[in-house]
Amino acid sequence: MNTLKFCIVFCFSSCIYAQELQGTVTINSESIGQTNQQIFKTLETALTNFINSKRWTEKEFSAQERIQFDMFINVSSFNSNRFEASLQVQSSRPVFASSFQTPVFTFKDDNFNFSYTEFEPLFYNASSFESNLVSLISYYVYLMLGMNADTFSLNGGSSYFNTAQKIVELSQQSGYRGWNQSDGRKNRYRLMDEILSNAFQQFRKIQYQYHRNGLDSMHDNIAETKESIAKTIISIRQLDRSRPNALLTQLFFDTKADEIEQIFSAGPPIESQKDLVIALNKTAPFFSAKWANIR
């Protein structure tokens, strides 16, 4: 009887609490013409298990709170155990009182290069550089955790961003590109530098307002919520004027462009719609075709 009771309690607890992330890693090696695909399949499984199975925080996540993610690794060169690749990563979270998943973080890393031997164990050490592959994956895990936390509470992701910043610092002497300020305009150093900078506190406030005061209230009053989201987006124009060509501004629209189009191209019109379209075209002209659908 006691054993049965223990099993029931254990299973119930496992259903309530889960790891922080749930998603898949996909590796594409078609461009290199490699006939033996086994190492890519092994790595794909190893990375997926590494991210989904590890406890990355001390916070308890319910199964419904787990951060959904997709990582797509496109291998452009493979020689012995050395990989040259790019990474496309996206994470999302549920919108309150709905079945809708809203994208929170989207980023493409063109310097996702690493060494890996098949069946090599993946081990994250917070105080040292173990391998570039582990550092890369761990960096993006903590970025996803931080971005997600910022949508639920103002500056809620700071501890996760600080951990990601520590990974940057530990990796800077590795010789791999992307960890240093001089490694091009769009690199991991610059992304963390902007996120933690006082000059970009407005961006983190926007993240919170857009999601918590916006999308999560959509079930109450659609028109009021659209107005709130519009004003939040318009405020990005102020940030863009003071910090032109910011990586975080680009990241926001790469993540949210499709969603913004969907929100404002249907449903009840709002008073600030004209101002919204003007701000969008000035701040993110690359997506002007989408903004043309907002009427």
C-alpha positions in Angstrom: 0.0 0.0 0.0 2.8 2.4 0.9 4.6 1.6 -2.3 1.5 2.2 -4.3 0.9 5.5 -2.5 4.5 6.6 -3.3 4.2 5.7 -7.0 0.9 7.7 -7.3 2.4 10.7 -5.6 5.6 10.5 -7.7 3.7 10.2 -11.0 1.3 13.0 -10.0 4.3 15.3 -9.2 5.9 14.5 -12.5 2.8 15.5 -14.3 2.6 18.8 -12.5 6.2 19.8 -12.7 8.5 19.5 -15.7 11.7 20.8 -17.1 11.8 24.4 -18.4 11.9 23.8 -22.2 10.2 21.5 -24.6 11.1 21.4 -28.3 13.2 19.9 -31.0 16.6 20.3 -32.7 16.7 19.7 -36.4 20.0 19.3 -38.3 20.1 19.8 -42.1 23.2 18.5 -43.9 21.8 18.3 -47.4 24.1 21.0 -48.8 27.3 19.1 -48.0 26.3 15.8 -49.8 27.3 13.6 -46.8 26.2 10.1 -47.5 26.6 8.8 -43.9 23.9 10.7 -41.9 24.4 8.8 -38.6 26.5 11.4 -36.8 23.9 14.2 -37.7 21.1 12.0 -36.3 23.1 11.2 -33.2 23.8 14.9 -32.6 20.2 15.9 -33.3 19.0 13.5 -30.6 21.8 14.4 -28.2 21.0 18.1 -28.4 17.3 17.7 -28.1 17.7 15.5 -25.0 20.3 17.9 -23.5 18.0 20.9 -23.7 14.7 19.1 -22.8 16.1 17.0 -19.9 18.4 19.3 -18.0 17.2 21.5 -15.2 18.4 25.0 -16.2 16.8 26.9 -13.3 15.6 26.5 -9.8 12.1 27.6 -10.8 9.3 25.1 -11.0 7.6 25.0 -14.4 4.3 23.3 -14.9 3.8 21.2 -18.0 1.7 24.0 -19.4 4.4 26.6 -18.7 7.2 24.9 -20.6 8.8 27.1 -23.2 8.2 25.8 -26.7 11.3 26.1 -29.0 12.7 25.0 -32.3 16.3 25.0 -33.3 17.3 24.5 -36.9 21.0 23.9 -37.6 22.0 24.1 -41.2 25.4 22.5 -41.7 27.5 24.1 -44.5 30.8 22.2 -43.9 31.8 19.0 -42.1 35.3 17.7 -41.9 36.3 15.0 -39.4 34.7 16.3 -36.2 34.5 20.0 -37.1 31.2 21.6 -38.1 30.5 24.9 -39.8 26.8 25.8 -39.6 24.2 28.4 -39.0 21.4 28.3 -36.4 17.8 29.5 -36.6 16.1 29.5 -33.2 12.6 30.4 -32.1 10.8 30.2 -28.8 7.2 30.9 -27.9 4.9 30.9 -25.0 1.1 30.5 -24.6 -1.2 33.5 -24.4 -3.4 33.6 -21.3 -6.9 32.1 -21.7 -6.3 30.8 -25.2 -4.7 28.0 -27.2 -2.5 30.5 -29.1 1.3 30.4 -28.9 3.0 33.8 -29.3 6.6 33.9 -30.6 8.9 35.5 -28.1 12.4 35.1 -29.5 13.6 34.6 -33.0 17.3 34.8 -34.0 19.6 33.6 -36.8 23.3 32.9 -35.9 25.5 32.6 -38.9 28.6 31.6 -36.8 27.3 28.4 -35.3 30.6 26.5 -35.6 31.8 23.8 -33.3 33.6 20.4 -32.9 31.7 17.3 -32.0 32.6 13.6 -31.8 29.8 11.1 -32.0 28.4 10.1 -28.6 30.5 12.7 -26.9 28.8 13.7 -23.6 27.3 17.2 -23.4 28.0 18.8 -20.0 27.3 22.4 -19.0 29.6 23.9 -16.4 28.6 27.4 -15.3 32.1 28.3 -14.3 34.2 27.2 -17.2 34.3 26.8 -21.0 33.7 23.1 -21.9 33.1 23.2 -25.6 31.8 25.7 -28.1 28.8 23.5 -28.8 27.8 23.4 -25.2 28.4 27.1 -24.8 26.3 27.9 -27.9 23.4 25.8 -26.8 23.5 27.0 -23.2 23.7 30.6 -24.3 20.6 30.3 -26.4 18.7 28.4 -23.7 19.3 31.2 -21.2 18.4 33.8 -23.8 15.1 32.0 -24.3 14.5 31.7 -20.6 15.3 35.4 -20.1 13.1 36.6 -23.0 10.2 34.4 -21.7 10.5 35.7 -18.2 10.6 39.4 -19.4 7.1 38.9 -20.9 5.6 37.9 -17.5 7.2 40.4 -15.2 9.1 43.6 -15.8 12.9 42.8 -16.0 12.0 39.3 -14.9 14.7 37.7 -17.1 17.7 39.5 -15.6 19.2 36.5 -13.8 19.0 34.4 -17.0 20.6 37.2 -19.1 23.4 37.6 -16.5 24.1 33.8 -16.9 24.1 34.2 -20.7 26.5 37.1 -20.3 28.8 34.9 -18.2 28.8 32.3 -21.0 29.9 35.1 -23.4 32.8 36.1 -21.2 34.0 32.5 -20.7 33.8 31.8 -24.4 35.7 34.9 -25.7 39.1 33.2 -25.6 37.9 30.1 -27.4 38.8 31.4 -30.9 35.3 30.8 -32.2 33.6 33.7 -33.9 30.5 35.4 -32.5 31.6 35.9 -28.9 33.5 39.1 -29.3 32.5 42.7 -30.0 34.6 42.7 -33.2 32.9 39.7 -34.8 30.5 41.5 -37.1 27.4 43.6 -36.4 25.1 40.7 -35.5 26.9 38.7 -32.8 26.2 37.1 -29.4 28.3 39.7 -27.6 26.3 42.6 -29.0 23.0 41.0 -28.4 23.8 40.5 -24.7 25.4 44.0 -24.4 22.2 45.6 -25.7 19.8 43.5 -23.5 21.7 44.4 -20.3 22.4 48.0 -21.2 20.5 50.8 -19.4 20.0 52.4 -22.8 17.8 49.6 -23.8 15.6 49.2 -20.7 12.8 50.6 -22.8 13.0 47.5 -25.0 12.5 45.2 -22.0 9.5 47.3 -20.8 8.0 47.0 -24.3 8.4 43.2 -24.1 6.5 43.2 -20.9 3.8 45.6 -22.0 3.2 43.9 -25.4 2.7 40.4 -23.8 1.4 40.8 -20.3 -0.6 44.0 -20.6 -1.5 43.3 -24.3 -1.8 39.8 -25.6 -2.7 38.3 -22.2 -5.7 40.7 -21.9 -7.0 40.0 -25.4 -9.8 37.8 -24.1 -11.3 40.7 -22.0 -11.7 43.3 -24.7 -10.2 43.0 -28.2 -10.5 46.7 -29.2 -8.9 48.0 -26.0 -6.1 45.4 -26.1 -5.3 46.2 -29.8 -5.1 49.9 -28.8 -2.7 49.0 -25.9 -0.5 46.9 -28.2 -0.5 49.6 -30.9 0.7 52.2 -28.4 3.4 49.8 -27.2 4.6 49.2 -30.8 4.6 53.0 -31.5 6.9 53.6 -28.6 9.5 51.4 -30.3 9.8 54.3 -32.8 11.2 56.5 -29.9 13.7 53.8 -29.1 14.7 53.6 -32.7 15.3 57.3 -33.0 17.6 57.3 -30.0 19.3 54.0 -30.8 19.1 53.6 -34.6 19.9 50.2 -36.2 19.7 48.5 -32.8 19.9 44.7 -32.9 17.0 44.4 -30.4 14.7 46.4 -32.6 15.5 44.1 -35.5 15.0 41.1 -33.3 11.6 42.4 -32.1 10.2 42.7 -35.7 11.8 39.5 -36.9 9.9 37.8 -34.1 6.6 39.7 -34.2 6.0 41.0 -37.8 3.7 38.1 -38.8 1.8 38.4 -35.5 1.4 42.2 -35.8 0.0 41.8 -39.3 -2.5 39.3 -38.0 -3.6 41.3 -35.1 -4.2 44.6 -36.9 -5.4 43.3 -40.3 -8.6 41.9 -38.8 -11.1 42.7 -36.1 -12.3 46.0 -34.8 -10.4 49.1 -36.0 -8.6 51.3 -33.5 -8.0 55.1 -33.2 -4.2 54.9 -33.4 -4.2 52.6 -36.4 -2.9 55.3 -38.8 -0.1 56.3 -36.3 0.8 52.6 -35.9 1.2 52.1 -39.7 3.4 55.2 -39.9 5.6 54.1 -37.0 5.9 50.6 -38.4 6.9 51.8 -41.9 9.6 54.1 -40.4 10.9 51.6 -37.8 10.7 48.4 -39.8 10.4 49.3 -43.5 11.7 45.8 -44.5 8.2 44.5 -43.6 6.3 47.2 -45.5 4.4 44.5 -47.5 2.9 43.3 -44.2 2.1 46.7 -42.9 0.2 47.4 -46.1 -2.4 44.8 -45.0 -3.2 46.8 -41.8 -6.3 48.8 -42.6 
